[in-house]
């Protein structure tokens, strides 16, 4: 996935959970999630938002993908 697409996903996730990610956090998440497509990650984020009140950890995003 392109980094620009990834940043869109992280922004979408951040808005849902009222979280502003630092540059370091985005880099760390990207390191683990870049192998997934934009559509896979966006679908995973939507799924987590529907079922969890809490901001997901990286491993939860990976599991949902």
Secondary structure, 3 states (H helix, E strand, C coil): CCHHHHHHHHHHHHHHCCCCCCHHHHHHHHHHHCCCCHHHHHHHHHHHHHHCCCCCCHHHHHHHC
